[in-house]
Amino acid sequence: MDGKALMKVMLEAIDTERWGQLGQLFAEAATYRAPGFETMVGRSAIIRYYEVTRQIASGLHTIDHLIQEGNQVASFGRFSGTTRMGNPVEAGFADHCLLESGLIQSRVVYLFPSSSKSPLKD
């Protein structure tokens, strides 16, 4: 699977809460940096974040732009969802992944909330 397809599959797995599928996209020692959180290291830590820590109950990523150069892929778009507290979330995002052997080795996400409140923490 090329990087653009992998990015799309990753965001769809997040939106549909298919954590097993999401885990298969990351290398065992992958890292993930998200605003407001310590860097997560390892596939299991990344999946635990989605299952337990992430404050988003549901939502949908809409990709506006998708770029790949070599083993790097980036997407830019909008996220719309609901927090676990039932509050609406609207944010722009930029997502960058470094790939190795067809898996995500590192991922960094930047968020641009439509309000001053972070969409990742209530």
Residue pairs with C-beta under 8 A, 6 or more apart in sequence:
1 9
1 102
2 68
3 68
3 71
3 72
3 73
3 97
3 99
4 66
4 68
4 73
6 25
6 73
6 97
6 99
6 102
6 104
7 63
7 66
7 73
7 75
7 95
7 97
8 63
8 66
9 21
9 25
10 22
10 25
10 97
10 104
11 61
11 63
11 75
11 95
12 18
13 19
13 21
13 22
13 25
14 22
14 50
14 61
15 59
15 60
15 61
17 50
17 58
19 47
19 50
19 51
22 46
22 47
22 50
23 43
23 44
23 46
23 47
25 103
25 104
26 32
26 43
26 46
26 103
26 104
26 107
27 43
27 100
27 101
27 103
27 104
27 105
28 42
28 43
29 41
29 42
29 43
29 105
30 41
30 42
30 43
30 46
30 103
30 104
30 105
30 106
30 107
31 39
31 40
31 41
31 105
31 106
31 107
32 39
32 40
32 45
32 46
32 49
32 106
32 107
32 108
32 109
33 39
33 40
33 106
33 107
33 108
33 109
34 40
34 49
34 109
34 120
35 109
35 110
35 111
35 118
35 120
36 118
36 120
36 121
37 49
37 53
37 120
40 46
40 49
46 107
54 120
55 83
55 84
55 85
55 119
55 120
55 121
55 122
56 81
56 82
56 83
56 84
56 89
56 119
56 120
57 81
57 82
57 83
57 84
57 86
58 81
58 82
59 79
59 80
59 81
59 82
59 89
60 79
60 80
60 81
61 75
61 77
61 78
61 79
61 93
62 77
62 78
62 79
62 80
63 75
63 76
63 77
64 76
64 77
64 78
65 75
65 76
65 77
66 73
66 74
66 75
66 76
67 73
67 74
67 75
68 74
71 98
71 99
71 100
72 96
72 97
72 98
72 99
73 96
73 97
73 99
74 94
74 95
74 96
74 97
75 93
75 94
75 95
76 92
76 93
76 94
76 95
77 92
77 93
78 90
78 91
78 92
78 93
79 89
79 90
79 91
79 92
79 93
79 111
79 119
80 88
80 89
80 90
81 88
81 89
81 119
82 88
82 89
83 89
83 119
83 122
84 122
85 122
87 122
89 113
89 119
90 113
90 114
90 115
90 119
91 111
91 112
91 113
91 114
91 119
92 111
92 112
92 114
93 109
93 110
93 111
93 112
94 109
94 110
94 112
95 107
95 108
95 109
95 110
96 107
96 108
96 109
97 104
97 105
97 106
97 107
98 104
98 105
98 106
98 107
99 105
111 118
111 119
111 120
113 119
